[in-house]
Amino acid sequence: MSLAKPMLGLAVGGVLGLMDGLSGFFEPSLAPVMGSVITFSLLKGLVAGITTGYVSRRVHSMLLGILAGIGIAAVLSLLVILHAGMALFWDIMVPGMLLGAIVGFATQRFGRKTEPAAAGR
């Protein structure tokens, strides 16, 4: 049994976003703001995941699915960077784009194509 593409994107994006946020524990200077780091990384992953899943439902190309995931996650990462400061540009952008690429791949490769609802009987 496989999940519909948006739900798979939500699940994969959420898990990867949480892992991204928890990786902030490796940087001691982030200790005072770890709650925000984890929260915003998780939200970024969830939004990127479900959005990429919806795009993957319409686009049936592995390359376009991955590029859509990268683009969506890059925009969301940029929003976080604008709030957090440009000093963290690469620390936020690279994991965000990697998350998007993985979600784009997963939704294209493993997501179930939804079938249109049957017309009235």
NORKA-V428895 format. One record per residue. N is the residue number from 1. RES is the residue in one small letter. PHI is phi in degrees with one decimal (* if undefined). Layout:
N:RES:PHI ; N:RES:PHI
This chain:
1:m:* ; 2:s:-118.4 ; 3:l:-85.0 ; 4:a:-63.1 ; 5:k:-54.8 ; 6:p:-63.2 ; 7:m:-71.1 ; 8:l:-64.1 ; 9:g:-60.6 ; 10:l:-62.3 ; 11:a:-66.7 ; 12:v:-66.1 ; 13:g:-62.2 ; 14:g:-64.6 ; 15:v:-63.8 ; 16:l:-67.0 ; 17:g:-64.0 ; 18:l:-64.3 ; 19:m:-62.5 ; 20:d:-61.6 ; 21:g:-64.3 ; 22:l:-67.0 ; 23:s:-65.7 ; 24:g:-63.8 ; 25:f:-66.2 ; 26:f:-75.4 ; 27:e:-109.7 ; 28:p:-58.3 ; 29:s:-68.3 ; 30:l:-87.0 ; 31:a:-50.4 ; 32:p:-67.7 ; 33:v:-119.1 ; 34:m:-61.6 ; 35:g:-59.9 ; 36:s:-68.2 ; 37:v:-60.5 ; 38:i:-65.6 ; 39:t:-61.9 ; 40:f:-71.5 ; 41:s:-66.7 ; 42:l:-63.7 ; 43:l:-61.9 ; 44:k:-60.1 ; 45:g:-65.5 ; 46:l:-65.5 ; 47:v:-67.1 ; 48:a:-62.7 ; 49:g:-65.4 ; 50:i:-70.2 ; 51:t:-66.4 ; 52:t:-63.6 ; 53:g:-61.7 ; 54:y:-67.0 ; 55:v:-64.8 ; 56:s:-65.7 ; 57:r:-67.8 ; 58:r:-89.8 ; 59:v:-101.9 ; 60:h:-115.3 ; 61:s:-134.4 ; 62:m:-59.2 ; 63:l:-61.6 ; 64:l:-68.0 ; 65:g:-64.6 ; 66:i:-66.9 ; 67:l:-63.8 ; 68:a:-63.4 ; 69:g:-60.9 ; 70:i:-63.5 ; 71:g:-64.6 ; 72:i:-63.3 ; 73:a:-67.5 ; 74:a:-65.1 ; 75:v:-63.9 ; 76:l:-64.5 ; 77:s:-64.2 ; 78:l:-63.7 ; 79:l:-62.1 ; 80:v:-67.1 ; 81:i:-62.1 ; 82:l:-61.3 ; 83:h:-82.4 ; 84:a:-83.7 ; 85:g:115.9 ; 86:m:-67.3 ; 87:a:-61.9 ; 88:l:-100.0 ; 89:f:-50.0 ; 90:w:-71.5 ; 91:d:-66.0 ; 92:i:-100.2 ; 93:m:-69.0 ; 94:v:-63.9 ; 95:p:-63.6 ; 96:g:-63.0 ; 97:m:-68.8 ; 98:l:-64.6 ; 99:l:-56.5 ; 100:g:-61.7 ; 101:a:-64.5 ; 102:i:-67.1 ; 103:v:-65.2 ; 104:g:-59.6 ; 105:f:-64.0 ; 106:a:-61.7 ; 107:t:-69.2 ; 108:q:-74.6 ; 109:r:-81.4 ; 110:f:-113.1 ; 111:g:-73.1 ; 112:r:-82.4 ; 113:k:-73.5 ; 114:t:-78.9 ; 115:e:-97.5 ; 116:p:-62.9 ; 117:a:-62.9 ; 118:a:-66.7 ; 119:a:-67.2 ; 120:g:-47.8 ; 121:r:-86.9
